[in-house]
Amino acid sequence: MAGLLLTGVCATLATAWGGRTSGAGAGDATQAAASPVPHGVGGLRREGPPRPSAEPSGAGSGVPSAPAPVKSPGDADTAGKGAGRSQASAALPFDMPDRATLRASGKLVFAHYFTPFPLSLDNAPAADDYYARNYLTPDGERGKHQAYGGLLRDRPLPVRPKVGDWELANLQQEVRTARDAGLDGFTLDILSLSGKNRERCELLLKAARTVDPTFKIMLMPDMSSLRTGDPKELADALAELGRYPSAHRLDDGRLVVAPFKAEAKSVRWWSGVIDDLRARHGVRTAFVPLFLDFGSHDGSFAAISHGFSDWGSRSYTGREKGSRDARRAHDMGKIWMQPVSVQDARPNQGTYHEAGNTATLRATWTRAIEGEADWVQLTTWNDYSEGTHFAPSQHNGHAYLDLMSYYLTRFKTGAWPKIVRDTLYVTSRTQFADTVPTSSQSRLMSLREGSADARDTVEVLAFLPRPATVRATVGRTTSSHKAPAGMNTVLLPLRPGAVSARAVRGDRVDATVTLPYRVRHTVEVQDLQYYAATSGRRGPG
């Protein structure tokens, strides 16, 4: 078929990925419109998080605005799914190593936890909860998100209402999901020192301890959001949170403090926080600042830092940068925490990066592996306002998290996992990049500076233990290509209609996957996230 591109990639060569133009990353989560501000080498400025109502009030009306699902026998109610991965290996193309094996290398993988978007905001049924009524519809929260078609385009994989302490139970569920995917913990975005988001910080620390004492929460004060100018005030808060047994500490007992946008305060200011933690609270600190511009600040912060990190990019190009930053940190005797991302689309800011289906996920993991990073941070676990989430979601199920586990295993063990099961991952937008919505949405997303060019493609990522024929259907067009054993990518032009793929040997279909949403030319709301599905799981979970 014209336009069909299949690249067979043996597992041992899975780090080779191409690209077109260099891209800048972003961590911006402002609810109001914000102009992207390039920061030099790694990303864009994040000026502050969205602030959902601390106590959902039920304001607004409407239903989630989403593409019409493809009806098939495999469709299922998603409520109550998304917690366990007790049969994780059966859903993956490889057998997941046990935790002892994954942790033997000492390399750690965290995911950035964003407190405004837990599994549920009000413990209501998913069809009429706060997400559905207020974040996924343009009319939500009394129309405050109407200009950009609603605050969110996706949401956490829905859960059923619970009795008792439902907030704690839901956070425990998220900890189990992350742990079973191979993660060592969360980096906890501390957005405020009081109020609902602070309460969720403490609740997450409790949840981690009760689920798995080895699952750690790294404290990450968000300096784009915290308004304190007093080092002692922040030290007091960190000391209080650091008393929880699940707070991440090094083997020597030092509390890890990894502030987001550390350059917002001077080295002298941070020295005051560190000194106060030690003098007044008896807390020794391992300071691991995360910068929006690592290259401009690493030298000045070196004397007080145990390691460094950067918010990173959302581009699948610029592979050399990740390795360069890691080497630079290692040459200074510091550890390096590498950012790994999947995509980035922000309706409320009117910007997006071209993720290239799963190309960004694969490329950023490659940077972590080739750069021999010490730690990895998935950016993010659940920031649905940026569309950067790896967590199981309504539109992606577990697909991105399952794929992440493959790279996590390589990162931790040093060897690519053996592919033992046919598993297909399909990714696609449900509309074309230049589609203009029919609704009154006035603020449309455009490519952020430094992004790769927009593209309209469907990708099938095929993991095959033996050679097979990959048959992909996009709309009315079906194409076939013989694929060798290993990991293979099939890239196809986007067309209106259903998207599906099969792995076939002779007359036998060994794996099949259908994206639960159709691609449409006419849409009410702009949605430039890539949707994903996997053959490893039935339904969206």
C-alpha positions in Angstrom: 0.0 0.0 0.0 1.2 3.5 -0.9 2.2 5.3 2.3 2.7 2.1 4.3 6.0 2.1 6.2 7.0 -0.9 8.3 10.3 -1.0 10.2 11.2 -4.3 11.7 13.3 -3.7 14.8 14.8 -6.6 16.7 14.5 -6.1 20.5 18.3 -5.7 20.8 18.2 -2.8 18.3 15.1 -1.2 19.7 16.9 2.1 20.5 17.2 3.3 17.0 14.5 5.9 16.2 14.4 8.7 13.7 13.1 12.2 13.8 12.9 15.4 11.8 13.3 18.6 13.9 14.4 19.3 17.4 11.7 20.0 19.9 11.2 21.8 23.2 9.4 20.3 26.1 7.0 21.9 28.5 5.6 21.6 32.0 3.2 24.5 31.8 -0.1 23.8 33.4 -1.7 27.2 33.8 -5.5 27.3 33.6 -5.5 30.7 32.0 -4.0 31.2 28.5 -0.2 31.5 28.6 2.3 32.3 25.9 5.0 29.6 25.6 8.4 31.0 26.6 11.4 29.1 25.3 13.9 28.5 28.1 16.9 27.4 26.0 17.7 23.8 25.8 15.1 21.6 27.4 11.6 22.9 27.6 9.2 25.7 28.2 8.3 27.5 31.4 5.6 26.2 33.6 4.0 29.2 35.3 1.5 27.5 37.5 -0.9 24.5 37.7 -4.6 24.5 36.9 -6.6 25.0 40.1 -9.7 22.8 40.0 -12.3 23.6 42.7 -11.0 22.4 46.0 -14.4 21.0 46.9 -16.4 20.0 43.7 -19.7 21.8 43.9 -21.6 20.2 41.0 -21.6 23.5 39.0 -22.1 23.2 35.3 -23.8 20.6 33.2 -23.3 18.5 30.1 -21.7 15.2 29.2 -18.2 14.2 28.2 -17.3 15.4 24.7 -15.6 12.5 23.0 -15.5 10.8 19.7 -18.2 8.2 19.2 -16.9 4.8 20.2 -16.7 1.9 17.9 -19.3 -0.7 19.0 -17.9 -4.2 19.0 -18.3 -7.3 21.1 -15.1 -6.3 23.0 -16.6 -3.1 24.3 -17.2 -3.1 28.1 -18.2 -0.9 30.9 -15.0 0.7 32.3 -16.2 1.3 35.8 -14.2 -0.4 38.5 -11.3 -1.2 36.2 -7.8 0.2 36.3 -6.7 -1.0 39.7 -5.0 -4.3 39.6 -2.4 -5.8 37.3 -2.5 -9.2 39.0 -2.3 -10.7 35.6 0.1 -8.1 34.3 2.4 -10.5 32.3 -0.6 -11.9 30.4 -1.3 -8.4 29.1 2.3 -7.7 28.1 4.4 -9.1 25.2 6.9 -10.3 27.8 7.0 -11.9 31.2 7.5 -9.1 33.8 10.5 -9.9 36.1 9.7 -10.0 39.8 10.3 -6.9 41.9 13.6 -8.2 43.4 15.0 -8.6 39.9 13.9 -5.1 38.8 15.3 -3.5 41.9 18.6 -5.2 41.9 20.3 -2.6 39.7 19.5 0.2 42.0 18.0 2.3 39.1 14.7 3.9 40.1 11.7 4.9 38.0 9.2 7.4 39.4 6.1 9.0 37.9 5.1 12.7 38.5 1.9 12.7 40.6 -0.4 15.7 40.1 -2.8 16.1 43.0 -5.6 18.0 41.2 -6.6 14.9 39.2 -7.1 11.8 41.4 -9.2 8.8 40.2 -12.4 10.6 41.5 -13.1 14.1 42.7 -16.5 13.4 44.3 -17.1 9.6 44.5 -20.0 9.8 42.1 -20.8 7.4 39.2 -18.5 8.2 36.3 -21.3 9.1 33.9 -22.2 12.1 36.0 -19.2 12.8 38.2 -17.2 16.0 38.5 -15.0 15.1 35.6 -17.9 14.4 33.3 -20.0 17.4 34.3 -17.3 20.0 34.6 -14.0 19.1 33.0 -14.9 17.1 29.8 -17.6 19.5 28.6 -17.3 23.1 27.3 -20.1 24.1 29.6 -18.5 22.8 32.8 -17.8 25.0 35.8 -20.3 27.5 34.6 -18.7 27.9 31.2 -15.2 28.9 32.4 -13.6 26.5 30.0 -15.8 27.2 27.0 -13.3 29.1 24.9 -11.0 26.0 24.6 -13.7 23.3 24.5 -13.4 22.1 28.1 -10.5 21.8 30.5 -9.7 18.1 29.7 -9.8 15.7 26.8 -9.3 12.6 28.8 -9.8 11.4 32.4 -8.6 8.7 34.8 -10.0 5.3 34.0 -13.4 5.5 35.8 -13.9 3.7 39.1 -17.1 2.8 40.9 -18.1 4.8 44.0 -16.7 3.4 47.2 -17.9 3.3 50.8 -15.8 4.5 53.7 -12.6 6.5 53.1 -12.9 6.5 49.3 -10.2 9.0 48.7 -7.6 6.9 50.5 -8.9 3.7 48.7 -8.5 5.4 45.3 -5.0 6.5 46.1 -4.1 3.0 47.2 -5.5 1.8 43.9 -3.2 4.2 42.0 -0.2 3.0 44.1 -0.9 -0.6 43.3 -1.3 0.2 39.6 2.0 2.0 39.4 3.8 -0.6 41.5 2.6 -3.5 39.4 3.8 -1.7 36.3 7.3 -1.7 37.8 7.5 1.8 39.2 9.4 2.5 42.4 7.3 5.5 43.5 5.8 8.8 42.7 7.4 12.3 42.6 4.8 14.3 44.5 4.0 17.7 43.0 3.5 19.8 46.2 1.4 22.7 44.8 0.4 24.3 48.1 1.2 24.2 51.8 -2.4 24.1 52.8 -5.8 23.2 51.4 -7.1 20.2 49.4 -3.9 19.6 47.3 -1.8 19.5 50.5 -4.3 17.1 52.1 -4.0 14.8 49.1 -0.2 14.9 49.5 -0.5 13.5 53.0 -3.1 11.0 51.9 -0.9 9.7 49.1 2.0 9.2 51.6 -0.4 7.2 53.8 -1.7 5.2 50.8 1.8 4.2 49.7 2.8 3.0 53.2 -0.3 0.8 53.5 0.0 -0.7 50.0 3.7 -1.4 49.8 6.3 -0.1 52.3 8.9 -0.2 49.5 6.9 2.2 47.3 8.4 5.7 47.8 7.1 9.2 47.4 9.7 11.8 46.4 8.9 15.3 47.7 8.7 17.8 44.8 7.8 21.3 46.0 6.4 23.1 42.9 8.1 26.5 42.8 5.9 27.6 39.9 2.9 27.4 42.3 4.1 27.8 45.9 3.9 31.4 46.9 6.1 31.2 50.0 9.2 33.4 50.1 10.3 32.1 53.5 12.8 29.2 53.5 11.7 28.2 57.1 8.0 27.9 56.0 9.0 25.4 53.3 11.4 23.6 55.5 8.6 23.1 58.1 6.3 21.7 55.5 9.0 19.3 54.1 9.9 18.2 57.5 6.2 17.4 58.3 5.7 15.4 55.1 9.2 13.8 55.5 8.1 12.2 58.7 5.9 9.8 56.7 7.7 6.4 56.3 6.9 6.4 52.6 8.8 9.7 52.0 11.8 8.8 49.7 15.1 8.7 51.5 18.5 7.4 50.4 20.1 4.4 52.0 22.0 6.8 54.3 18.8 8.3 55.6 18.8 11.6 53.7 15.4 12.9 52.7 15.2 13.5 49.0 13.9 16.9 48.1 13.5 17.6 44.3 11.9 21.0 43.7 10.2 21.6 40.4 11.6 24.8 38.7 14.3 25.0 41.3 15.8 28.1 39.5 12.8 30.1 40.7 14.8 30.6 43.9 18.5 31.3 44.4 21.2 28.9 45.6 21.3 30.9 48.8 17.6 30.6 49.4 17.7 26.8 48.9 20.7 26.6 51.2 18.5 28.2 53.8 15.9 25.5 53.4 18.5 22.8 53.6 20.2 24.3 56.7 16.9 24.9 58.4 15.8 21.3 57.9 19.0 20.1 59.5 19.2 22.7 62.4 15.6 22.9 63.5 14.2 19.5 62.4 17.3 17.2 62.4 16.6 16.3 58.8 19.6 15.7 56.5 18.7 16.4 52.8 19.7 14.9 49.4 18.9 17.9 47.2 18.0 17.0 43.6 16.8 20.2 41.9 14.7 19.9 38.7 15.2 22.7 36.3 13.4 24.1 33.3 16.9 25.0 32.0 19.4 22.6 33.4 22.3 23.9 31.2 22.1 27.4 32.7 22.0 26.4 36.4 23.8 23.2 37.1 27.1 24.9 37.9 25.8 27.3 40.4 23.7 24.6 42.2 26.4 21.9 42.2 27.7 22.6 45.6 24.4 21.9 47.4 23.1 19.2 45.1 23.1 15.4 45.2 21.9 15.2 41.7 20.0 17.0 38.9 17.0 16.7 36.7 15.2 18.6 33.9 11.5 18.7 33.0 12.5 17.6 29.5 11.0 17.7 26.1 7.9 16.3 24.4 9.7 15.7 21.1 10.9 12.5 19.6 13.9 14.3 18.1 17.1 15.6 19.7 18.2 12.2 21.1 21.6 13.4 21.9 20.5 15.9 24.5 19.4 13.4 27.1 22.7 11.6 27.0 24.6 14.8 27.1 22.8 16.1 30.2 23.3 12.7 32.0 27.0 12.8 31.1 27.3 16.3 32.3 25.7 15.5 35.7 27.9 12.3 36.1 31.1 14.3 35.3 30.2 16.5 38.2 29.8 13.5 40.5 26.0 13.9 40.6 23.1 11.5 39.8 20.8 12.2 36.9 17.0 11.8 36.8 15.9 11.5 33.2 12.5 12.8 32.1 10.4 10.4 30.0 7.2 11.5 28.3 4.5 10.3 26.0 2.8 13.4 24.5 1.6 16.9 25.4 -1.6 18.6 24.3 -3.0 21.5 26.3 -6.4 22.9 25.2 -6.5 25.6 27.9 -3.2 27.1 26.6 -3.8 26.5 22.9 -0.6 24.5 22.4 0.6 21.0 21.6 3.7 19.0 20.6 3.7 16.5 17.8 4.3 13.3 19.6 4.5 11.1 16.5 2.2 8.4 17.9 4.5 6.5 20.3 7.7 8.0 18.9 8.2 10.4 21.8 7.7 7.7 24.4 10.2 5.4 22.7 12.7 8.2 22.0 12.7 9.6 25.6 13.2 6.1 27.0 16.0 5.6 24.6 17.7 8.8 26.0 17.4 7.4 29.5 18.9 4.1 28.5 21.7 5.4 26.3 22.5 8.1 28.8 22.7 5.6 31.7 20.5 7.7 33.8 20.3 6.8 37.5 16.6 7.6 37.9 13.8 8.2 35.6 10.7 10.5 36.1 7.7 9.9 33.9 6.3 13.3 33.1 3.6 12.7 34.0 1.5 10.1 35.8 -1.8 12.0 35.7 -1.7 15.6 34.5 -4.7 15.4 32.2 -4.8 19.1 31.6 -1.5 18.7 29.7 -2.4 15.3 28.2 0.9 14.0 29.4 -0.5 11.1 31.5 0.9 7.5 31.6 -1.8 6.4 34.1 -4.6 4.3 32.8 -7.3 6.5 31.3 -10.7 6.4 29.7 -9.3 6.9 26.2 -6.0 5.0 26.4 -6.7 2.2 28.9 -3.4 0.7 30.1 -1.8 0.9 26.7 0.9 3.5 27.4 1.6 2.1 30.9 2.0 -1.4 29.5 4.4 -0.2 26.8 6.3 1.8 29.4 6.9 -1.5 31.4 8.8 -2.9 28.4 11.3 0.0 28.4 11.4 0.1 32.2 12.5 -3.5 32.2 15.3 -2.8 29.8 16.4 0.3 31.8 16.5 -1.7 35.1 17.9 -5.0 33.9 20.2 -3.9 31.1 18.7 -6.4 28.7 15.7 -6.2 26.4 12.9 -8.5 27.6 12.2 -11.6 25.5 9.0 -11.3 23.5 6.8 -14.3 24.3 3.3 -13.2 23.3 1.9 -11.5 20.3 0.9 -8.0 21.4 -0.3 -5.1 19.2 -0.5 -1.5 20.3 -2.4 0.9 18.0 -2.2 4.7 18.4 -4.1 7.3 16.4 -5.7 10.7 16.7 -9.5 10.7 16.2 -9.4 13.8 14.1 -6.9 15.4 11.7 -4.4 17.9 12.9 -5.9 20.8 10.9 -9.5 20.0 11.6 -11.5 23.1 12.7 -14.3 22.2 15.2 -17.9 23.0 14.6 -18.6 24.3 18.1 -18.0 27.8 19.5 -14.5 26.9 20.6 -12.5 30.0 19.9 -9.0 29.1 21.2 -7.5 26.3 19.1 -4.2 24.5 19.7 -1.2 25.1 17.6 2.2 23.6 17.5 4.6 24.8 20.1 7.9 26.2 19.0 10.5 23.5 18.5 8.0 20.7 17.9 8.3 18.3 15.0 5.8 19.0 12.2 2.2 17.9 12.7 1.4 14.6 11.1 -1.8 12.5 10.5 -0.8 8.9 11.0 -1.9 5.7 12.5 0.8 3.5 14.1 0.7 -0.2 14.9 3.5 -1.3 17.2 3.7 -5.1 16.9 5.6 -7.3 19.4 6.0 -10.7 17.8 7.7 -13.8 19.1 7.7 -15.3 15.6 7.3 -13.7 12.1 3.7 -12.8 11.2 1.7 -10.8 8.8 0.4 -7.5 10.3 -2.9 -6.4 8.7 -4.0 -2.9 9.6 -7.3 -1.4 8.7 -7.8 2.4 8.7 -11.3 3.4 7.5 -12.0 1.4 4.4 -8.4 0.6 3.6 -6.6 -2.6 4.7 -3.0 -3.2 4.2 -0.7 -6.2 4.9 3.0 -6.5 5.5 5.2 -9.4 6.6 6.9 -8.6 9.9 9.9 -10.4 11.4 10.0 -11.5 15.0 10.7 -8.7 17.4 9.3 -5.2 17.7 7.9 -3.6 14.5 6.3 -0.3 13.6 3.7 0.0 10.9 2.9 3.7 10.0 -0.2 4.4 8.0 -2.1 7.5 6.7 -4.9 8.7 8.9 -8.4 8.2 7.4 -11.9 8.6 8.6 -13.5 5.5 10.2 -12.5 2.7 12.5 -8.8 1.7 13.2 -7.8 -1.9 13.9 -4.9 -4.3 13.4 -4.3 -8.1 13.4 -1.3 -10.4 13.6 -2.0 -13.3 11.3 -0.2 -16.6 10.6 -1.7 -18.5 7.8 -5.5 -18.6 8.5 -5.1 -18.0 12.2 -5.4 -14.6 13.8 -3.1 -14.6 16.9 -3.7 -11.0 18.1 -6.2 -8.3 17.3 -6.8 -4.8 18.5 -9.4 -2.1 17.7 -9.2 1.5 18.7 -12.5 2.1 20.6 -13.1 5.5 18.9 -13.6 6.4 15.2 -11.6 8.9 13.3 -13.9 11.7 12.0 -13.5 14.7 9.6 -16.2 16.7 11.5 -15.9 17.2 15.2 -17.4 19.6 17.8 -14.2 20.1 19.9 -10.5 20.0 18.9 -8.7 17.0 20.4 -5.1 16.5 19.4 -4.1 13.8 21.8 -3.2 10.4 20.5 -5.6 7.7 21.6 -4.2 4.2 22.3 -5.3 0.6 22.6 -3.6 -2.8 23.2 -4.5 -6.3 22.2 -3.2 -7.4 25.5 -6.4 -6.3 27.4 -10.1 -6.7 26.7 -11.9 -3.4 26.6 -10.4 -0.1 27.6 -8.9 -1.4 30.8 
